[in-house]
Amino acid sequence: MAGTFTKPKAYNRRIFINFGTETAASWAEVAAGITSRGASVSEQSEDYYDMAGRGVAETETTGVKIGRTFSGYRVIGDTAQDEVFWNRMTDLNKRQVEVIEFYDNITGTTNGRKGTAAISISDDGSGDATARENISFGYTFIGEPKAGKVTLTGGVPTFTDKV
């Protein structure tokens, strides 16, 4: 099979969270201090046994939950971290946000997703006395994110639905 392949590094997938509103967006990139990103894809399935299958299951995926986790060290003054740890930590009503994630090394085609997500926080600062503070947080998509094209202009992402 011949062709050109793109082999992104983890830093090529850029993630922005809108901490504003849908009409007055305030996008912040999740990057400063983040040393590792994880993915959580959890699927549910049902097994069906009918007579024609003679005891062999037919499996159907019936649901999926997609999330991202971030870990690293605390950077006070970073918009994304300050929003998560100072403005959203104790107010559960502020945990629903818009998220755009995309590959910055893919252009001219579908390169990302946009969706609504719920923020979760697992560590707002811990560690050894002489080390930087460890942090950990993430989000889980609520419903299905839309696929599309993302462009970045002046540090602000713009999403166009896949047609």
C-alpha positions in Angstrom: 0.0 0.0 0.0 1.6 3.2 -1.1 0.8 6.6 0.3 1.8 9.4 2.6 1.2 8.9 6.2 1.2 11.4 9.1 2.7 10.2 12.3 1.8 12.8 15.0 3.6 13.2 18.3 1.4 13.6 21.4 2.1 17.4 21.3 0.5 17.6 17.8 -3.0 17.0 19.3 -3.9 20.4 20.6 -6.8 20.8 23.1 -8.7 24.0 23.8 -11.4 24.5 26.3 -14.0 27.3 26.1 -14.3 28.8 29.6 -16.6 31.5 28.2 -20.0 31.0 26.6 -21.1 29.8 23.2 -21.7 33.4 22.1 -18.7 35.0 23.9 -16.0 32.3 23.7 -12.9 32.4 25.8 -10.6 29.6 24.6 -7.6 28.4 26.6 -5.2 25.7 25.5 -4.4 22.8 27.8 -0.6 22.6 27.5 1.4 24.6 30.0 2.8 22.3 32.6 1.1 19.2 31.1 3.6 16.4 30.8 1.3 13.5 29.9 -2.1 13.1 28.4 -4.2 9.9 28.6 -7.3 8.7 26.7 -10.2 6.8 28.2 -12.4 5.1 25.7 -15.0 2.9 27.5 -17.4 0.9 25.4 -20.4 -1.1 26.3 -21.7 -4.1 24.3 -24.5 -6.6 24.3 -24.1 -10.3 23.4 -27.0 -12.0 21.5 -27.3 -15.7 21.1 -29.8 -17.0 18.5 -30.4 -20.5 17.2 -28.8 -19.8 13.8 -25.6 -18.9 15.6 -25.6 -22.3 17.3 -24.5 -21.0 20.7 -21.9 -18.5 19.3 -22.5 -14.9 20.4 -23.2 -12.0 18.1 -21.8 -8.9 19.8 -23.0 -5.4 19.2 -21.4 -2.2 20.6 -24.2 -0.3 22.3 -22.5 2.7 23.8 -19.2 4.6 24.2 -17.8 7.2 26.5 -14.7 9.1 25.5 -12.5 11.1 27.9 -9.1 12.7 28.2 -6.9 13.1 31.3 -4.0 15.4 31.9 -1.2 15.3 34.4 1.8 17.4 35.0 2.7 20.3 37.3 0.8 23.4 38.4 1.4 26.6 36.5 -0.2 29.5 38.3 -1.1 32.2 35.7 -2.0 29.7 33.0 -5.6 30.4 31.9 -6.7 26.7 31.6 -5.2 25.6 34.9 -6.4 28.7 36.8 -10.0 28.2 35.5 -10.0 24.5 36.4 -8.4 24.8 39.8 -9.6 28.2 41.0 -12.9 28.9 39.3 -14.4 25.5 38.6 -13.1 23.2 41.3 -15.8 23.8 44.0 -18.6 24.9 41.7 -20.0 21.8 40.0 -22.4 24.0 37.9 -19.4 25.3 36.0 -18.0 22.0 35.0 -19.7 21.7 31.6 -17.6 23.3 28.8 -17.0 23.2 25.0 -13.8 21.4 23.9 -12.0 21.5 20.6 -9.2 19.0 20.0 -7.3 18.7 16.7 -4.0 17.8 15.1 -1.9 20.8 14.2 0.1 18.8 11.6 -2.9 18.0 9.4 -4.2 20.7 7.1 -6.8 21.0 4.4 -9.0 18.2 5.7 -10.8 16.9 8.8 -8.3 17.3 11.6 -10.4 17.5 14.8 -13.5 17.4 16.9 -15.7 19.8 18.9 -18.1 18.8 21.6 -19.5 19.5 25.0 -17.7 17.9 27.9 -17.7 17.6 31.7 -14.5 18.5 33.6 -13.3 16.2 36.4 -10.5 17.0 38.8 -8.4 14.3 40.6 -5.4 16.2 42.0 -5.3 20.0 42.5 -1.7 20.0 43.8 0.4 17.4 45.6 4.0 16.1 45.8 7.3 16.2 47.6 8.4 19.4 49.4 11.2 20.2 46.9 9.3 19.2 43.7 6.8 21.1 41.6 3.2 20.5 42.5 1.6 17.6 40.7 -1.9 18.1 39.2 -4.3 15.9 37.4 -7.7 16.7 35.7 -9.6 15.7 32.6 -12.9 15.8 30.8 -15.4 13.4 29.3 -17.5 14.2 26.2 -21.2 14.5 26.8 -22.7 13.0 23.7 -21.0 12.7 20.4 -18.4 15.3 19.4 -18.6 16.6 15.8 -15.8 15.9 13.4 -14.5 18.8 11.3 -11.8 21.1 10.4 -10.0 23.3 12.9 -7.9 26.3 12.1 -5.8 28.3 14.6 -5.5 32.0 14.1 -3.8 34.1 16.8 -4.1 31.4 19.3 -7.9 31.1 18.8 -9.3 27.9 17.3 -12.1 28.0 14.7 -14.2 24.9 14.0 -16.0 24.1 10.7 -18.3 21.1 10.6 -17.4 18.3 8.3 -19.6 18.4 5.2 
